[in-house]
Amino acid sequence: MSATLARPSGSGVAKRLGRVDWLLLGAVLALLVLGTLLVWSATSARLIRLGGDPTFFLSKQLVNVTIGLVLMVVVTAVDHRWLRLLTPLVYVASLVGLGLVLAMGSTINGSRSWIVVGGMSIQPAEFAKVAVIVTMALWVAERAEGAWRQQLGWSDLIGLLSIAAVPCALILLQPDLGTMLVLLLSTFGVIAIAGASRGWLLALPVAGLAAVFVAVQQGMLKAYQLDRFLAFIDPTLDPRGAGYNVAQARIAIGNGQLTGQGLFAGSQTRSGFVPEQHTDFIFTVAGEELGFIGGALLILLLAVVVWRALSIAVHAQDLFGRVAAAGIACWFGIQGFWNIGMCLNIMPVTGVPLPFVSYGGSSLFAVMIAVGLLQNIHLRAVPGWATSVRR
């Protein structure tokens, strides 16, 4: 069932607005509002203790949200043909950005992942997720010549893996293990959706596990990254070190019980016991202050976004749109599950933000660009859209 509202009679702009996927937009806006409040709650008490402005991070996040909404609108309005033409340039730009990070990036929390431009920190790895997904979608669409292929050939598979391999390697060199894993899993989702055989789908995870084993044996992972995986297996091994984040996160979420302790009233949050609570562990604020009900609502909103992305993929009129929308659904679903999972200790801590909710510009800009692309694909699947644009 489509979430598109009935077309109103009136101006061309009104008709186009009527074709927007309002369920997708509504869920995204609700997540943005909820995330902004959670960021404010997670940071205000600490800033007050330090004698700073308690609304500092709130103000910055509001700017990020505004920029993100503008990017979404721009991508939504761009002609679909231009999106395909610009895709190779976007991919190359993402590689340049990842290369610049390694050459002149700033190191934060042990990872050289940011470039500081005009006082703003930019994380190219976040934009690489969009670039890889749309480039793989373009590859599949061009190779299939506008029609679904029944099954990907080995040359197609090599091409798709090559598209993802270069950014993944550059991200691993930073090192940003969390982003690389999200990108790899999203790539696997795109390959599965695009029509890879069962044999390939079984072989790829085996090859991935072998690569992880080699990386560990060759010392390619940092000591703190290995400690995080060990803490995931047994948090009691280092409760004051690698296991501290997970332990405090579980305490905070447990404190919330059914209805929560109230917004801006969480004991763990106000005391600052949970590290990186406004970014990677933002879900703990929802769990503690809004309780099980608030946390479930947040998960439901994310699920609606993923559902609408999959629905848009099903109804897309071209292969590029289908694969791109499905890839975005994989990205949002995987990253959301991983972030919430590490707060609940069902996934290793790797430092990935919660889409639409965590504080930060680059992550928010990337997901809003992706939402704009979803709306763009959706609009062009509605009969009569192309005619209304030409008028």
C-alpha positions in Angstrom: 0.0 0.0 0.0 1.4 3.4 -1.0 1.9 6.1 1.5 1.4 8.8 -1.2 -1.5 11.2 -0.5 -4.1 11.8 -3.1 -3.1 14.5 -5.7 -4.7 17.8 -4.9 -6.1 20.1 -7.6 -4.2 23.3 -7.7 -0.9 24.7 -8.6 2.0 22.5 -9.9 3.8 22.9 -6.7 0.8 21.7 -4.7 0.5 18.7 -6.9 4.1 17.8 -6.4 3.8 18.2 -2.7 0.9 15.8 -2.8 3.1 13.2 -4.4 5.7 13.3 -1.6 6.0 10.2 0.5 4.6 11.8 3.6 5.0 8.8 5.9 8.8 8.7 5.1 9.1 12.5 5.6 7.0 12.4 8.8 9.1 9.6 10.3 12.3 11.4 9.4 11.1 14.7 10.9 10.0 13.0 14.1 13.4 11.3 14.4 15.1 14.7 13.9 13.0 16.4 16.6 13.6 13.5 19.0 17.3 13.3 18.3 17.7 17.1 18.9 16.0 16.8 22.3 18.1 13.8 23.2 21.4 15.6 22.2 20.4 18.6 24.3 19.6 16.4 27.3 22.9 14.5 26.9 25.1 17.6 26.8 23.4 20.3 28.8 24.3 19.0 32.3 28.0 18.5 31.4 28.2 22.0 29.9 26.6 23.5 33.1 29.2 21.8 35.2 31.9 23.2 33.1 30.5 26.7 33.2 29.5 26.7 29.6 26.4 27.4 27.6 24.0 24.5 28.1 22.5 25.1 24.6 25.8 25.0 22.7 25.3 21.6 21.2 21.6 22.2 20.7 22.3 25.3 18.6 24.9 23.4 16.5 22.5 20.5 16.0 19.7 22.8 14.9 22.1 24.2 12.3 23.0 20.7 11.2 19.3 19.8 10.9 18.6 22.9 8.9 21.4 22.2 6.4 20.3 18.6 6.2 16.7 19.6 5.3 18.0 21.9 2.6 20.2 19.1 1.2 17.2 16.8 1.2 15.0 19.3 -0.7 17.7 20.0 -3.3 18.3 16.3 -4.0 14.5 15.7 -4.2 14.1 18.4 -6.8 17.1 17.5 -9.0 16.2 15.8 -12.3 16.6 12.1 -12.1 18.8 12.0 -15.2 21.2 14.4 -13.6 21.5 12.1 -10.6 22.7 9.3 -12.8 25.1 11.6 -14.7 26.6 13.0 -11.5 27.0 9.6 -9.8 30.6 8.9 -11.1 31.7 12.4 -10.0 30.2 11.8 -6.5 32.1 8.6 -6.3 35.4 10.2 -7.3 34.8 13.1 -4.9 34.3 10.6 -2.1 37.6 8.9 -2.9 39.4 12.3 -3.0 37.8 13.2 0.4 39.0 9.9 1.9 42.5 10.4 0.6 42.6 13.9 2.0 41.7 12.6 5.4 44.7 10.3 5.4 47.0 13.1 4.2 45.8 16.0 6.4 42.9 14.8 8.6 42.5 15.4 12.3 42.7 12.5 14.7 39.9 12.1 17.2 39.5 9.1 19.5 42.3 7.3 17.8 40.8 7.6 14.3 41.9 10.1 11.6 38.5 10.5 10.1 37.8 14.3 10.0 38.9 17.2 7.9 38.5 20.6 9.5 37.2 23.2 7.0 36.3 26.7 8.2 35.8 25.5 11.8 33.5 22.7 10.7 34.6 19.0 10.9 33.7 17.0 7.9 33.8 13.1 7.9 34.1 12.0 4.3 33.5 8.3 5.2 29.8 9.2 5.9 29.4 10.5 2.4 31.2 7.5 1.0 28.2 5.4 2.0 25.9 7.3 -0.3 28.5 7.4 -3.1 29.1 3.6 -3.0 25.4 2.7 -3.0 24.4 5.0 -5.9 27.5 4.0 -7.9 26.7 0.3 -7.4 23.1 1.0 -8.5 24.4 2.8 -11.6 26.7 -0.2 -12.4 23.9 -2.7 -12.1 21.5 -0.5 -14.2 24.0 0.1 -17.0 25.0 -3.5 -17.2 21.4 -4.6 -17.3 20.5 -2.0 -19.8 17.3 -0.9 -18.0 15.9 -4.4 -17.2 16.3 -6.7 -14.2 19.0 -9.4 -14.7 17.9 -12.8 -13.4 21.3 -13.3 -11.9 24.6 -11.4 -11.5 27.5 -12.8 -13.4 31.0 -13.0 -12.0 32.2 -9.9 -13.9 29.2 -7.9 -12.4 30.1 -9.2 -8.9 33.8 -8.2 -9.3 32.7 -4.8 -10.5 30.4 -4.2 -7.5 33.0 -5.5 -5.1 35.7 -3.2 -6.6 33.4 -0.2 -6.3 33.2 -0.8 -2.5 36.7 -2.2 -2.0 38.6 1.1 -2.6 36.6 3.2 -0.1 36.6 0.4 2.4 40.3 0.1 2.3 40.8 3.9 2.7 38.3 3.9 5.6 40.1 1.0 7.3 43.4 2.9 7.1 42.0 5.8 9.2 41.1 3.4 11.0 37.3 3.5 11.2 36.2 -0.1 11.7 32.5 0.7 12.4 31.9 2.7 9.2 33.8 0.1 7.1 31.7 -2.8 8.5 28.4 -0.9 7.8 29.6 -0.2 4.3 30.6 -3.8 3.7 27.3 -5.1 5.0 25.4 -2.6 2.9 27.4 -3.7 -0.1 26.4 -7.3 0.6 22.8 -6.2 0.8 23.0 -4.5 -2.6 24.6 -7.5 -4.2 21.9 -9.8 -2.8 19.1 -7.5 -4.1 20.8 -7.0 -7.5 20.5 -10.8 -8.2 23.7 -12.6 -7.0 23.4 -16.4 -6.9 23.1 -18.3 -3.6 26.6 -19.6 -4.1 28.1 -16.1 -4.2 26.0 -15.1 -1.2 27.4 -17.9 0.8 30.9 -17.4 -0.4 31.1 -13.7 0.4 30.5 -14.0 4.2 33.1 -16.8 4.4 35.6 -14.6 2.5 34.8 -11.8 4.8 35.4 -13.9 8.0 38.7 -15.1 6.5 39.7 -11.4 5.8 38.9 -10.5 9.4 41.0 -13.4 10.7 43.9 -12.4 8.5 43.6 -8.7 9.6 43.7 -9.8 13.3 46.7 -12.1 12.7 48.6 -9.4 10.8 48.0 -6.8 13.4 45.9 -4.5 11.1 43.5 -3.7 13.9 44.4 -1.3 16.7 44.6 -2.7 20.3 41.6 -0.7 21.4 39.5 -2.2 18.6 40.4 -5.7 19.7 39.7 -4.8 23.3 36.2 -3.7 22.3 35.5 -7.1 20.7 36.8 -8.9 23.7 34.6 -6.6 25.9 31.6 -7.5 23.8 32.2 -11.2 24.5 32.8 -10.6 28.2 32.3 -7.1 29.5 33.7 -8.1 32.9 37.2 -8.6 31.5 37.9 -4.9 31.6 35.0 -3.1 33.4 36.9 0.1 33.8 38.3 0.1 30.3 36.9 -1.4 27.1 33.9 -2.8 28.9 33.0 0.5 30.7 30.9 2.0 27.9 28.7 -1.1 27.6 28.3 -1.5 31.3 27.2 2.1 31.8 25.0 2.0 28.8 23.1 -1.0 30.1 22.7 0.6 33.5 21.3 3.8 31.9 18.8 1.9 29.8 17.8 -0.3 32.7 17.1 2.8 34.8 14.4 3.9 32.4 12.2 0.8 33.0 8.8 1.3 31.2 8.2 5.0 31.1 11.6 6.5 31.9 12.9 9.0 34.4 11.8 12.0 32.4 13.4 14.1 29.7 16.4 16.0 31.2 16.1 13.9 34.3 18.1 10.7 33.7 20.5 10.0 36.6 23.2 8.4 34.5 22.8 11.1 31.8 22.9 14.0 34.2 25.9 12.6 36.0 27.8 12.1 32.7 28.6 8.4 33.3 28.0 7.2 29.7 30.9 8.3 27.4 30.1 9.7 23.9 26.4 9.8 24.9 25.4 12.5 22.5 26.9 10.6 19.5 27.4 6.8 19.5 25.4 6.1 22.7 22.5 8.5 22.1 20.1 5.6 22.4 20.9 5.3 26.1 19.4 8.7 26.7 16.2 7.6 25.1 16.2 4.4 27.1 16.9 6.1 30.5 14.7 9.2 30.1 11.9 8.0 27.9 11.9 4.3 29.0 11.0 1.3 27.1 8.1 3.1 25.5 10.3 6.0 24.2 13.0 3.6 23.0 10.4 1.4 21.2 9.0 4.5 19.6 12.4 5.5 18.3 13.0 2.0 16.9 9.5 2.1 15.3 10.3 5.4 13.5 13.5 3.9 12.2 11.6 0.9 11.0 9.1 3.1 9.2 11.9 4.8 7.3 13.4 1.4 6.3 9.9 0.2 5.3 9.3 3.2 3.1 12.7 2.9 1.5 11.9 -0.8 0.6 8.5 0.2 -0.7 10.0 2.9 -2.8 12.5 0.3 -4.2 9.6 -2.0 -5.1 7.6 0.7 -6.9 10.6 2.4 -8.7 10.3 2.6 -12.4 14.0 2.0 -13.3 16.7 -0.4 -12.1 18.9 2.4 -10.8 16.2 3.6 -8.5 15.3 0.2 -7.3 18.8 -0.8 -6.4 19.7 2.6 -4.9 16.5 2.7 -2.7 17.1 -0.9 -1.5 20.7 -0.1 -0.8 19.7 2.9 1.3 17.2 0.7 3.2 20.0 -1.8 3.9 22.3 1.0 5.1 19.7 2.6 7.5 18.6 -0.8 8.8 22.1 -2.2 9.4 23.5 1.0 11.0 20.5 1.5 13.2 20.5 -2.1 14.4 24.3 -1.9 15.0 24.1 1.3 17.0 21.2 0.2 19.2 22.7 -3.2 19.5 26.0 -2.0 20.9 24.0 0.0 23.5 22.3 -3.2 24.5 25.5 -5.3 24.3 24.2 -7.5 21.5 26.7 -6.0 19.0 30.3 -5.0 19.4 31.1 -1.3 20.1 32.5 0.1 16.9 31.5 3.8 17.0 28.7 4.2 14.5 26.1 7.0 14.9 22.3 6.4 15.1 20.8 7.7 11.8 18.9 11.0 12.2 19.4 11.0 16.0 23.1 11.2 16.9 24.8 14.5 17.1 27.0 15.4 14.1 26.9 17.1 10.8 28.4 14.7 8.3 26.3 11.7 9.4 23.2 13.8 9.4 23.9 15.4 6.0 24.6 12.0 4.4 21.4 10.4 5.6 19.3 13.4 4.6 20.9 13.3 1.1 19.8 9.7 1.0 16.2 10.6 2.1 16.2 13.2 -0.7 17.2 10.5 -3.2 14.4 8.2 -1.9 11.9 11.0 -2.4 13.3 11.7 -5.9 12.9 8.0 -6.9 9.4 7.9 -5.4 8.2 11.1 -7.2 9.3 9.7 -10.5 7.5 6.5 -9.9 4.2 8.4 -9.7 2.3 8.5 -13.0 2.2 11.9 -14.6 5.2 13.3 -12.7 7.4 13.8 -15.8 4.5 15.6 -17.5 4.0 17.9 -14.6 7.7 18.8 -14.5 7.8 19.6 -18.2 4.8 21.9 -17.8 
